[in-house]
Amino acid sequence: MTLPPEDSDFSGRWCRIKGEFTRDVVCKGLPFKRDERGEYALWQKRFWEHTIRDETDLAHHANYIHYNPIKHGLVSRVSDWPYSSFHRYVRQGWLPQDWAGVVRDSPGAFGERNG
């Protein structure tokens, strides 16, 4: 999928990205549950557009993303999630390898509203 640089239709862009990705993984035979409307239960229903304001805002959002695998109970250490930009942050010296420590139990919501 090629998007022009002037494309500011974030909703449309995410709809296309999600749709193409879902079609690709379903065509590969990966099993996904469907929700009550028959849609694949693969994506969050909505997104919030947010322009990063400054370095502090970027750091907060990066921390949120890096911590997400712990929040969802996928790993007990951020460094255990292989698909994260966290590893680049460690290589660059921006974060220590043991950032966030070890979490034995998922702490629950991390800045999100439930329901």
VEXVEXDO-5114 format. One record per atom (N, C-alpha, C): residue number from 1; chain; atom name; x, y, z. Coordinates in nm, 3 decimals, padded with zeros to 5 digits, always signed. Layout:
% VEXVEXDO-5114
{i->NUM; ch->A; at->CA; x->X; y->Y; z->Z} .
...
//
This chain:
% VEXVEXDO-5114
{i->1; ch->A; at->N; x->+00.085; y->-00.117; z->+00.000} .
{i->1; ch->A; at->CA; x->+00.000; y->+00.000; z->+00.000} .
{i->1; ch->A; at->C; x->+00.089; y->+00.123; z->+00.000} .
{i->2; ch->A; at->N; x->+00.064; y->+00.212; z->-00.090} .
{i->2; ch->A; at->CA; x->+00.139; y->+00.336; z->-00.097} .
{i->2; ch->A; at->C; x->+00.046; y->+00.452; z->-00.063} .
{i->3; ch->A; at->N; x->+00.088; y->+00.533; z->+00.032} .
{i->3; ch->A; at->CA; x->+00.009; y->+00.648; z->+00.073} .
{i->3; ch->A; at->C; x->+00.086; y->+00.774; z->+00.036} .
{i->4; ch->A; at->N; x->+00.019; y->+00.872; z->-00.022} .
{i->4; ch->A; at->CA; x->+00.088; y->+00.997; z->-00.054} .
{i->4; ch->A; at->C; x->+00.126; y->+01.072; z->+00.073} .
{i->5; ch->A; at->N; x->+00.237; y->+01.145; z->+00.070} .
{i->5; ch->A; at->CA; x->+00.282; y->+01.216; z->+00.191} .
{i->5; ch->A; at->C; x->+00.181; y->+01.318; z->+00.242} .
{i->6; ch->A; at->N; x->+00.097; y->+01.371; z->+00.156} .
{i->6; ch->A; at->CA; x->+00.000; y->+01.472; z->+00.201} .
{i->6; ch->A; at->C; x->-00.129; y->+01.410; z->+00.255} .
{i->7; ch->A; at->N; x->-00.133; y->+01.277; z->+00.264} .
{i->7; ch->A; at->CA; x->-00.253; y->+01.208; z->+00.313} .
{i->7; ch->A; at->C; x->-00.273; y->+01.239; z->+00.462} .
{i->8; ch->A; at->N; x->-00.379; y->+01.309; z->+00.495} .
{i->8; ch->A; at->CA; x->-00.408; y->+01.340; z->+00.636} .
{i->8; ch->A; at->C; x->-00.538; y->+01.275; z->+00.681} .
{i->9; ch->A; at->N; x->-00.589; y->+01.180; z->+00.603} .
{i->9; ch->A; at->CA; x->-00.710; y->+01.107; z->+00.639} .
{i->9; ch->A; at->C; x->-00.671; y->+00.989; z->+00.728} .
{i->10; ch->A; at->N; x->-00.646; y->+01.018; z->+00.856} .
{i->10; ch->A; at->CA; x->-00.597; y->+00.915; z->+00.947} .
{i->10; ch->A; at->C; x->-00.695; y->+00.800; z->+00.962} .
{i->11; ch->A; at->N; x->-00.824; y->+00.830; z->+00.972} .
{i->11; ch->A; at->CA; x->-00.923; y->+00.723; z->+00.985} .
{i->11; ch->A; at->C; x->-00.923; y->+00.633; z->+00.863} .
{i->12; ch->A; at->N; x->-00.924; y->+00.692; z->+00.746} .
{i->12; ch->A; at->CA; x->-00.922; y->+00.614; z->+00.624} .
{i->12; ch->A; at->C; x->-00.795; y->+00.533; z->+00.608} .
{i->13; ch->A; at->N; x->-00.683; y->+00.595; z->+00.643} .
{i->13; ch->A; at->CA; x->-00.555; y->+00.526; z->+00.633} .
{i->13; ch->A; at->C; x->-00.552; y->+00.404; z->+00.724} .
{i->14; ch->A; at->N; x->-00.593; y->+00.421; z->+00.850} .
{i->14; ch->A; at->CA; x->-00.592; y->+00.308; z->+00.943} .
{i->14; ch->A; at->C; x->-00.691; y->+00.200; z->+00.900} .
{i->15; ch->A; at->N; x->-00.803; y->+00.240; z->+00.844} .
{i->15; ch->A; at->CA; x->-00.899; y->+00.142; z->+00.793} .
{i->15; ch->A; at->C; x->-00.835; y->+00.057; z->+00.684} .
{i->16; ch->A; at->N; x->-00.763; y->+00.121; z->+00.592} .
{i->16; ch->A; at->CA; x->-00.698; y->+00.047; z->+00.483} .
{i->16; ch->A; at->C; x->-00.585; y->-00.041; z->+00.535} .
{i->17; ch->A; at->N; x->-00.505; y->+00.011; z->+00.627} .
{i->17; ch->A; at->CA; x->-00.394; y->-00.067; z->+00.683} .
{i->17; ch->A; at->C; x->-00.448; y->-00.190; z->+00.755} .
{i->18; ch->A; at->N; x->-00.547; y->-00.171; z->+00.841} .
{i->18; ch->A; at->CA; x->-00.605; y->-00.283; z->+00.915} .
{i->18; ch->A; at->C; x->-00.668; y->-00.385; z->+00.821} .
{i->19; ch->A; at->N; x->-00.740; y->-00.336; z->+00.721} .
{i->19; ch->A; at->CA; x->-00.806; y->-00.425; z->+00.627} .
{i->19; ch->A; at->C; x->-00.708; y->-00.510; z->+00.549} .
{i->20; ch->A; at->N; x->-00.604; y->-00.447; z->+00.494} .
{i->20; ch->A; at->CA; x->-00.505; y->-00.522; z->+00.417} .
{i->20; ch->A; at->C; x->-00.428; y->-00.620; z->+00.504} .
{i->21; ch->A; at->N; x->-00.390; y->-00.579; z->+00.623} .
{i->21; ch->A; at->CA; x->-00.318; y->-00.669; z->+00.713} .
{i->21; ch->A; at->C; x->-00.405; y->-00.789; z->+00.749} .
{i->22; ch->A; at->N; x->-00.531; y->-00.763; z->+00.786} .
{i->22; ch->A; at->CA; x->-00.621; y->-00.871; z->+00.824} .
{i->22; ch->A; at->C; x->-00.640; y->-00.968; z->+00.708} .
{i->23; ch->A; at->N; x->-00.664; y->-00.917; z->+00.588} .
{i->23; ch->A; at->CA; x->-00.679; y->-01.005; z->+00.471} .
{i->23; ch->A; at->C; x->-00.555; y->-01.091; z->+00.451} .
{i->24; ch->A; at->N; x->-00.437; y->-01.031; z->+00.467} .
{i->24; ch->A; at->CA; x->-00.313; y->-01.106; z->+00.448} .
{i->24; ch->A; at->C; x->-00.298; y->-01.220; z->+00.549} .
{i->25; ch->A; at->N; x->-00.322; y->-01.191; z->+00.677} .
{i->25; ch->A; at->CA; x->-00.303; y->-01.297; z->+00.777} .
{i->25; ch->A; at->C; x->-00.412; y->-01.403; z->+00.768} .
{i->26; ch->A; at->N; x->-00.534; y->-01.365; z->+00.734} .
{i->26; ch->A; at->CA; x->-00.642; y->-01.463; z->+00.719} .
{i->26; ch->A; at->C; x->-00.612; y->-01.554; z->+00.598} .
{i->27; ch->A; at->N; x->-00.560; y->-01.496; z->+00.490} .
{i->27; ch->A; at->CA; x->-00.525; y->-01.575; z->+00.371} .
{i->27; ch->A; at->C; x->-00.414; y->-01.675; z->+00.401} .
{i->28; ch->A; at->N; x->-00.331; y->-01.646; z->+00.499} .
{i->28; ch->A; at->CA; x->-00.224; y->-01.736; z->+00.538} .
{i->28; ch->A; at->C; x->-00.276; y->-01.848; z->+00.629} .
{i->29; ch->A; at->N; x->-00.406; y->-01.844; z->+00.662} .
{i->29; ch->A; at->CA; x->-00.467; y->-01.950; z->+00.741} .
{i->29; ch->A; at->C; x->-00.455; y->-01.935; z->+00.890} .
{i->30; ch->A; at->N; x->-00.416; y->-01.817; z->+00.939} .
{i->30; ch->A; at->CA; x->-00.407; y->-01.797; z->+01.083} .
{i->30; ch->A; at->C; x->-00.547; y->-01.785; z->+01.141} .
{i->31; ch->A; at->N; x->-00.576; y->-01.857; z->+01.248} .
{i->31; ch->A; at->CA; x->-00.712; y->-01.855; z->+01.304} .
{i->31; ch->A; at->C; x->-00.738; y->-01.731; z->+01.390} .
{i->32; ch->A; at->N; x->-00.846; y->-01.663; z->+01.362} .
{i->32; ch->A; at->CA; x->-00.887; y->-01.547; z->+01.442} .
{i->32; ch->A; at->C; x->-01.034; y->-01.561; z->+01.474} .
{i->33; ch->A; at->N; x->-01.069; y->-01.527; z->+01.596} .
{i->33; ch->A; at->CA; x->-01.209; y->-01.528; z->+01.636} .
{i->33; ch->A; at->C; x->-01.281; y->-01.410; z->+01.572} .
{i->34; ch->A; at->N; x->-01.411; y->-01.424; z->+01.560} .
{i->34; ch->A; at->CA; x->-01.492; y->-01.314; z->+01.510} .
{i->34; ch->A; at->C; x->-01.577; y->-01.260; z->+01.624} .
{i->35; ch->A; at->N; x->-01.607; y->-01.131; z->+01.618} .
{i->35; ch->A; at->CA; x->-01.690; y->-01.070; z->+01.722} .
{i->35; ch->A; at->C; x->-01.837; y->-01.091; z->+01.689} .
{i->36; ch->A; at->N; x->-01.923; y->-01.027; z->+01.768} .
{i->36; ch->A; at->CA; x->-02.069; y->-01.045; z->+01.751} .
{i->36; ch->A; at->C; x->-02.119; y->-00.992; z->+01.617} .
{i->37; ch->A; at->N; x->-02.042; y->-00.906; z->+01.552} .
{i->37; ch->A; at->CA; x->-02.083; y->-00.853; z->+01.421} .
{i->37; ch->A; at->C; x->-02.020; y->-00.931; z->+01.306} .
{i->38; ch->A; at->N; x->-01.946; y->-01.038; z->+01.339} .
{i->38; ch->A; at->CA; x->-01.882; y->-01.118; z->+01.236} .
{i->38; ch->A; at->C; x->-01.747; y->-01.065; z->+01.191} .
{i->39; ch->A; at->N; x->-01.699; y->-00.958; z->+01.255} .
{i->39; ch->A; at->CA; x->-01.570; y->-00.901; z->+01.220} .
{i->39; ch->A; at->C; x->-01.460; y->-00.973; z->+01.298} .
{i->40; ch->A; at->N; x->-01.343; y->-00.981; z->+01.239} .
{i->40; ch->A; at->CA; x->-01.232; y->-01.044; z->+01.307} .
{i->40; ch->A; at->C; x->-01.194; y->-00.964; z->+01.431} .
{i->41; ch->A; at->N; x->-01.178; y->-01.034; z->+01.542} .
{i->41; ch->A; at->CA; x->-01.144; y->-00.971; z->+01.669} .
{i->41; ch->A; at->C; x->-00.992; y->-00.957; z->+01.678} .
{i->42; ch->A; at->N; x->-00.940; y->-00.874; z->+01.591} .
{i->42; ch->A; at->CA; x->-00.796; y->-00.857; z->+01.580} .
{i->42; ch->A; at->C; x->-00.751; y->-00.717; z->+01.618} .
{i->43; ch->A; at->N; x->-00.838; y->-00.620; z->+01.599} .
{i->43; ch->A; at->CA; x->-00.801; y->-00.480; z->+01.616} .
{i->43; ch->A; at->C; x->-00.886; y->-00.412; z->+01.722} .
{i->44; ch->A; at->N; x->-00.826; y->-00.313; z->+01.785} .
{i->44; ch->A; at->CA; x->-00.901; y->-00.222; z->+01.870} .
{i->44; ch->A; at->C; x->-01.001; y->-00.148; z->+01.782} .
{i->45; ch->A; at->N; x->-01.120; y->-00.123; z->+01.832} .
{i->45; ch->A; at->CA; x->-01.227; y->-00.064; z->+01.751} .
{i->45; ch->A; at->C; x->-01.199; y->+00.079; z->+01.707} .
{i->46; ch->A; at->N; x->-01.120; y->+00.150; z->+01.781} .
{i->46; ch->A; at->CA; x->-01.102; y->+00.292; z->+01.750} .
{i->46; ch->A; at->C; x->-00.955; y->+00.329; z->+01.772} .
{i->47; ch->A; at->N; x->-00.921; y->+00.448; z->+01.734} .
{i->47; ch->A; at->CA; x->-00.788; y->+00.500; z->+01.761} .
{i->47; ch->A; at->C; x->-00.802; y->+00.647; z->+01.795} .
{i->48; ch->A; at->N; x->-00.700; y->+00.700; z->+01.859} .
{i->48; ch->A; at->CA; x->-00.699; y->+00.841; z->+01.892} .
{i->48; ch->A; at->C; x->-00.579; y->+00.904; z->+01.822} .
{i->49; ch->A; at->N; x->-00.609; y->+00.997; z->+01.735} .
{i->49; ch->A; at->CA; x->-00.502; y->+01.070; z->+01.669} .
{i->49; ch->A; at->C; x->-00.433; y->+01.158; z->+01.772} .
{i->50; ch->A; at->N; x->-00.302; y->+01.160; z->+01.769} .
{i->50; ch->A; at->CA; x->-00.228; y->+01.243; z->+01.862} .
{i->50; ch->A; at->C; x->-00.097; y->+01.286; z->+01.796} .
{i->51; ch->A; at->N; x->-00.075; y->+01.413; z->+01.788} .
{i->51; ch->A; at->CA; x->+00.051; y->+01.465; z->+01.738} .
{i->51; ch->A; at->C; x->+00.146; y->+01.481; z->+01.856} .
{i->52; ch->A; at->N; x->+00.264; y->+01.422; z->+01.844} .
{i->52; ch->A; at->CA; x->+00.364; y->+01.432; z->+01.950} .
{i->52; ch->A; at->C; x->+00.407; y->+01.578; z->+01.963} .
{i->53; ch->A; at->N; x->+00.397; y->+01.632; z->+02.086} .
{i->53; ch->A; at->CA; x->+00.422; y->+01.774; z->+02.109} .
{i->53; ch->A; at->C; x->+00.568; y->+01.808; z->+02.131} .
{i->54; ch->A; at->N; x->+00.640; y->+01.720; z->+02.201} .
{i->54; ch->A; at->CA; x->+00.778; y->+01.750; z->+02.236} .
{i->54; ch->A; at->C; x->+00.848; y->+01.621; z->+02.278} .
{i->55; ch->A; at->N; x->+00.974; y->+01.632; z->+02.318} .
{i->55; ch->A; at->CA; x->+01.053; y->+01.514; z->+02.357} .
{i->55; ch->A; at->C; x->+00.991; y->+01.441; z->+02.477} .
{i->56; ch->A; at->N; x->+00.936; y->+01.515; z->+02.572} .
{i->56; ch->A; at->CA; x->+00.874; y->+01.453; z->+02.689} .
{i->56; ch->A; at->C; x->+00.751; y->+01.373; z->+02.649} .
{i->57; ch->A; at->N; x->+00.670; y->+01.429; z->+02.562} .
{i->57; ch->A; at->CA; x->+00.551; y->+01.360; z->+02.513} .
{i->57; ch->A; at->C; x->+00.591; y->+01.233; z->+02.438} .
{i->58; ch->A; at->N; x->+00.695; y->+01.242; z->+02.355} .
{i->58; ch->A; at->CA; x->+00.745; y->+01.124; z->+02.284} .
{i->58; ch->A; at->C; x->+00.790; y->+01.017; z->+02.382} .
{i->59; ch->A; at->N; x->+00.863; y->+01.056; z->+02.485} .
{i->59; ch->A; at->CA; x->+00.911; y->+00.960; z->+02.586} .
{i->59; ch->A; at->C; x->+00.794; y->+00.892; z->+02.656} .
{i->60; ch->A; at->N; x->+00.690; y->+00.968; z->+02.691} .
{i->60; ch->A; at->CA; x->+00.573; y->+00.909; z->+02.757} .
{i->60; ch->A; at->C; x->+00.505; y->+00.806; z->+02.667} .
{i->61; ch->A; at->N; x->+00.490; y->+00.839; z->+02.540} .
{i->61; ch->A; at->CA; x->+00.425; y->+00.746; z->+02.447} .
{i->61; ch->A; at->C; x->+00.512; y->+00.623; z->+02.420} .
{i->62; ch->A; at->N; x->+00.642; y->+00.642; z->+02.408} .
{i->62; ch->A; at->CA; x->+00.732; y->+00.527; z->+02.390} .
{i->62; ch->A; at->C; x->+00.728; y->+00.437; z->+02.513} .
{i->63; ch->A; at->N; x->+00.727; y->+00.495; z->+02.632} .
{i->63; ch->A; at->CA; x->+00.719; y->+00.415; z->+02.754} .
{i->63; ch->A; at->C; x->+00.589; y->+00.334; z->+02.757} .
{i->64; ch->A; at->N; x->+00.479; y->+00.398; z->+02.719} .
{i->64; ch->A; at->CA; x->+00.350; y->+00.330; z->+02.715} .
{i->64; ch->A; at->C; x->+00.356; y->+00.209; z->+02.620} .
{i->65; ch->A; at->N; x->+00.412; y->+00.230; z->+02.502} .
{i->65; ch->A; at->CA; x->+00.422; y->+00.122; z->+02.403} .
{i->65; ch->A; at->C; x->+00.515; y->+00.012; z->+02.453} .
{i->66; ch->A; at->N; x->+00.627; y->+00.049; z->+02.511} .
{i->66; ch->A; at->CA; x->+00.721; y->-00.051; z->+02.561} .
{i->66; ch->A; at->C; x->+00.661; y->-00.134; z->+02.674} .
{i->67; ch->A; at->N; x->+00.576; y->-00.073; z->+02.755} .
{i->67; ch->A; at->CA; x->+00.518; y->-00.143; z->+02.870} .
{i->67; ch->A; at->C; x->+00.397; y->-00.230; z->+02.832} .
{i->68; ch->A; at->N; x->+00.338; y->-00.207; z->+02.717} .
{i->68; ch->A; at->CA; x->+00.216; y->-00.277; z->+02.678} .
{i->68; ch->A; at->C; x->+00.224; y->-00.429; z->+02.686} .
{i->69; ch->A; at->N; x->+00.332; y->-00.495; z->+02.643} .
{i->69; ch->A; at->CA; x->+00.336; y->-00.642; z->+02.655} .
{i->69; ch->A; at->C; x->+00.327; y->-00.691; z->+02.799} .
{i->70; ch->A; at->N; x->+00.380; y->-00.613; z->+02.893} .
{i->70; ch->A; at->CA; x->+00.364; y->-00.649; z->+03.035} .
{i->70; ch->A; at->C; x->+00.220; y->-00.628; z->+03.076} .
{i->71; ch->A; at->N; x->+00.164; y->-00.514; z->+03.039} .
{i->71; ch->A; at->CA; x->+00.026; y->-00.481; z->+03.076} .
{i->71; ch->A; at->C; x->-00.071; y->-00.589; z->+03.033} .
{i->72; ch->A; at->N; x->-00.049; y->-00.646; z->+02.917} .
{i->72; ch->A; at->CA; x->-00.140; y->-00.747; z->+02.864} .
{i->72; ch->A; at->C; x->-00.100; y->-00.889; z->+02.903} .
{i->73; ch->A; at->N; x->-00.002; y->-00.901; z->+02.995} .
{i->73; ch->A; at->CA; x->+00.036; y->-01.031; z->+03.049} .
{i->73; ch->A; at->C; x->+00.113; y->-01.120; z->+02.952} .
{i->74; ch->A; at->N; x->+00.174; y->-01.062; z->+02.850} .
{i->74; ch->A; at->CA; x->+00.247; y->-01.142; z->+02.751} .
{i->74; ch->A; at->C; x->+00.388; y->-01.176; z->+02.797} .
{i->75; ch->A; at->N; x->+00.447; y->-01.090; z->+02.877} .
{i->75; ch->A; at->CA; x->+00.581; y->-01.110; z->+02.931} .
{i->75; ch->A; at->C; x->+00.587; y->-01.050; z->+03.071} .
{i->76; ch->A; at->N; x->+00.692; y->-01.085; z->+03.144} .
{i->76; ch->A; at->CA; x->+00.708; y->-01.025; z->+03.278} .
{i->76; ch->A; at->C; x->+00.817; y->-00.919; z->+03.279} .
{i->77; ch->A; at->N; x->+00.893; y->-00.908; z->+03.170} .
{i->77; ch->A; at->CA; x->+00.995; y->-00.803; z->+03.155} .
{i->77; ch->A; at->C; x->+00.982; y->-00.743; z->+03.016} .
{i->78; ch->A; at->N; x->+00.997; y->-00.614; z->+03.005} .
{i->78; ch->A; at->CA; x->+00.989; y->-00.546; z->+02.876} .
{i->78; ch->A; at->C; x->+01.088; y->-00.607; z->+02.778} .
{i->79; ch->A; at->N; x->+01.206; y->-00.641; z->+02.824} .
{i->79; ch->A; at->CA; x->+01.311; y->-00.694; z->+02.737} .
{i->79; ch->A; at->C; x->+01.277; y->-00.831; z->+02.680} .
{i->80; ch->A; at->N; x->+01.177; y->-00.899; z->+02.735} .
{i->80; ch->A; at->CA; x->+01.139; y->-01.031; z->+02.686} .
{i->80; ch->A; at->C; x->+01.052; y->-01.025; z->+02.561} .
{i->81; ch->A; at->N; x->+00.999; y->-00.908; z->+02.526} .
{i->81; ch->A; at->CA; x->+00.913; y->-00.895; z->+02.408} .
{i->81; ch->A; at->C; x->+01.002; y->-00.863; z->+02.287} .
{i->82; ch->A; at->N; x->+01.018; y->-00.958; z->+02.194} .
{i->82; ch->A; at->CA; x->+01.116; y->-00.940; z->+02.086} .
{i->82; ch->A; at->C; x->+01.075; y->-00.840; z->+01.979} .
{i->83; ch->A; at->N; x->+00.948; y->-00.800; z->+01.973} .
{i->83; ch->A; at->CA; x->+00.898; y->-00.717; z->+01.863} .
{i->83; ch->A; at->C; x->+00.894; y->-00.568; z->+01.898} .
{i->84; ch->A; at->N; x->+00.970; y->-00.527; z->+01.995} .
{i->84; ch->A; at->CA; x->+00.960; y->-00.392; z->+02.049} .
{i->84; ch->A; at->C; x->+01.076; y->-00.302; z->+02.006} .
{i->85; ch->A; at->N; x->+01.046; y->-00.174; z->+01.990} .
{i->85; ch->A; at->CA; x->+01.151; y->-00.075; z->+01.968} .
{i->85; ch->A; at->C; x->+01.235; y->-00.057; z->+02.095} .
{i->86; ch->A; at->N; x->+01.191; y->-00.115; z->+02.206} .
{i->86; ch->A; at->CA; x->+01.266; y->-00.108; z->+02.331} .
{i->86; ch->A; at->C; x->+01.411; y->-00.152; z->+02.310} .
{i->87; ch->A; at->N; x->+01.431; y->-00.256; z->+02.230} .
{i->87; ch->A; at->CA; x->+01.566; y->-00.308; z->+02.209} .
{i->87; ch->A; at->C; x->+01.657; y->-00.206; z->+02.141} .
{i->88; ch->A; at->N; x->+01.601; y->-00.127; z->+02.051} .
{i->88; ch->A; at->CA; x->+01.677; y->-00.019; z->+01.988} .
{i->88; ch->A; at->C; x->+01.710; y->+00.089; z->+02.091} .
{i->89; ch->A; at->N; x->+01.614; y->+00.119; z->+02.179} .
{i->89; ch->A; at->CA; x->+01.637; y->+00.219; z->+02.284} .
{i->89; ch->A; at->C; x->+01.752; y->+00.174; z->+02.374} .
{i->90; ch->A; at->N; x->+01.759; y->+00.044; z->+02.405} .
{i->90; ch->A; at->CA; x->+01.869; y->-00.007; z->+02.487} .
{i->90; ch->A; at->C; x->+02.000; y->+00.004; z->+02.411} .
{i->91; ch->A; at->N; x->+02.002; y->-00.039; z->+02.284} .
{i->91; ch->A; at->CA; x->+02.125; y->-00.030; z->+02.203} .
{i->91; ch->A; at->C; x->+02.176; y->+00.114; z->+02.193} .
{i->92; ch->A; at->N; x->+02.083; y->+00.210; z->+02.185} .
{i->92; ch->A; at->CA; x->+02.121; y->+00.351; z->+02.175} .
{i->92; ch->A; at->C; x->+02.163; y->+00.410; z->+02.310} .
{i->93; ch->A; at->N; x->+02.140; y->+00.335; z->+02.418} .
{i->93; ch->A; at->CA; x->+02.174; y->+00.385; z->+02.551} .
{i->93; ch->A; at->C; x->+02.068; y->+00.476; z->+02.610} .
{i->94; ch->A; at->N; x->+01.948; y->+00.478; z->+02.552} .
{i->94; ch->A; at->CA; x->+01.841; y->+00.565; z->+02.598} .
{i->94; ch->A; at->C; x->+01.765; y->+00.505; z->+02.717} .
{i->95; ch->A; at->N; x->+01.762; y->+00.372; z->+02.727} .
{i->95; ch->A; at->CA; x->+01.697; y->+00.304; z->+02.839} .
{i->95; ch->A; at->C; x->+01.786; y->+00.188; z->+02.883} .
{i->96; ch->A; at->N; x->+01.784; y->+00.155; z->+03.013} .
{i->96; ch->A; at->CA; x->+01.860; y->+00.039; z->+03.060} .
{i->96; ch->A; at->C; x->+01.787; y->-00.091; z->+03.026} .
{i->97; ch->A; at->N; x->+01.860; y->-00.199; z->+03.013} .
{i->97; ch->A; at->CA; x->+01.804; y->-00.330; z->+02.980} .
{i->97; ch->A; at->C; x->+01.697; y->-00.374; z->+03.080} .
{i->98; ch->A; at->N; x->+01.712; y->-00.333; z->+03.207} .
{i->98; ch->A; at->CA; x->+01.616; y->-00.374; z->+03.310} .
{i->98; ch->A; at->C; x->+01.507; y->-00.269; z->+03.336} .
{i->99; ch->A; at->N; x->+01.484; y->-00.181; z->+03.238} .
{i->99; ch->A; at->CA; x->+01.382; y->-00.077; z->+03.252} .
{i->99; ch->A; at->C; x->+01.248; y->-00.140; z->+03.288} .
{i->100; ch->A; at->N; x->+01.179; y->-00.086; z->+03.384} .
{i->100; ch->A; at->CA; x->+01.048; y->-00.132; z->+03.435} .
{i->100; ch->A; at->C; x->+01.059; y->-00.256; z->+03.522} .
{i->101; ch->A; at->N; x->+01.178; y->-00.314; z->+03.537} .
{i->101; ch->A; at->CA; x->+01.195; y->-00.427; z->+03.627} .
{i->101; ch->A; at->C; x->+01.121; y->-00.551; z->+03.582} .
{i->102; ch->A; at->N; x->+01.087; y->-00.636; z->+03.679} .
{i->102; ch->A; at->CA; x->+01.014; y->-00.760; z->+03.654} .
{i->102; ch->A; at->C; x->+00.877; y->-00.749; z->+03.718} .
{i->103; ch->A; at->N; x->+00.775; y->-00.778; z->+03.641} .
{i->103; ch->A; at->CA; x->+00.638; y->-00.775; z->+03.692} .
{i->103; ch->A; at->C; x->+00.586; y->-00.918; z->+03.691} .
{i->104; ch->A; at->N; x->+00.555; y->-00.969; z->+03.807} .
{i->104; ch->A; at->CA; x->+00.508; y->-01.108; z->+03.819} .
{i->104; ch->A; at->C; x->+00.362; y->-01.123; z->+03.778} .
{i->105; ch->A; at->N; x->+00.280; y->-01.025; z->+03.815} .
{i->105; ch->A; at->CA; x->+00.139; y->-01.026; z->+03.778} .
{i->105; ch->A; at->C; x->+00.111; y->-00.901; z->+03.698} .
{i->106; ch->A; at->N; x->+00.031; y->-00.915; z->+03.592} .
{i->106; ch->A; at->CA; x->-00.004; y->-00.799; z->+03.510} .
{i->106; ch->A; at->C; x->-00.073; y->-00.696; z->+03.598} .
{i->107; ch->A; at->N; x->-00.027; y->-00.570; z->+03.595} .
{i->107; ch->A; at->CA; x->-00.083; y->-00.468; z->+03.683} .
{i->107; ch->A; at->C; x->-00.221; y->-00.415; z->+03.640} .
{i->108; ch->A; at->N; x->-00.274; y->-00.463; z->+03.529} .
{i->108; ch->A; at->CA; x->-00.405; y->-00.415; z->+03.485} .
{i->108; ch->A; at->C; x->-00.393; y->-00.294; z->+03.396} .
{i->109; ch->A; at->N; x->-00.495; y->-00.210; z->+03.397} .
{i->109; ch->A; at->CA; x->-00.500; y->-00.096; z->+03.306} .
{i->109; ch->A; at->C; x->-00.382; y->-00.004; z->+03.327} .
{i->110; ch->A; at->N; x->-00.328; y->+00.043; z->+03.219} .
{i->110; ch->A; at->CA; x->-00.213; y->+00.133; z->+03.221} .
{i->110; ch->A; at->C; x->-00.247; y->+00.252; z->+03.137} .
{i->111; ch->A; at->N; x->-00.328; y->+00.342; z->+03.191} .
{i->111; ch->A; at->CA; x->-00.363; y->+00.462; z->+03.120} .
{i->111; ch->A; at->C; x->-00.477; y->+00.446; z->+03.020} .
{i->112; ch->A; at->N; x->-00.549; y->+00.334; z->+03.025} .
{i->112; ch->A; at->CA; x->-00.661; y->+00.314; z->+02.936} .
{i->112; ch->A; at->C; x->-00.790; y->+00.304; z->+03.015} .
{i->113; ch->A; at->N; x->-00.897; y->+00.337; z->+02.949} .
{i->113; ch->A; at->CA; x->-01.029; y->+00.319; z->+03.010} .
{i->113; ch->A; at->C; x->-01.081; y->+00.181; z->+02.971} .
{i->114; ch->A; at->N; x->-01.137; y->+00.113; z->+03.067} .
{i->114; ch->A; at->CA; x->-01.197; y->-00.017; z->+03.040} .
{i->114; ch->A; at->C; x->-01.344; y->+00.000; z->+03.008} .
{i->115; ch->A; at->N; x->-01.394; y->-00.087; z->+02.917} .
{i->115; ch->A; at->CA; x->-01.537; y->-00.086; z->+02.888} .
{i->115; ch->A; at->C; x->-01.573; y->-00.004; z->+02.779} .
//
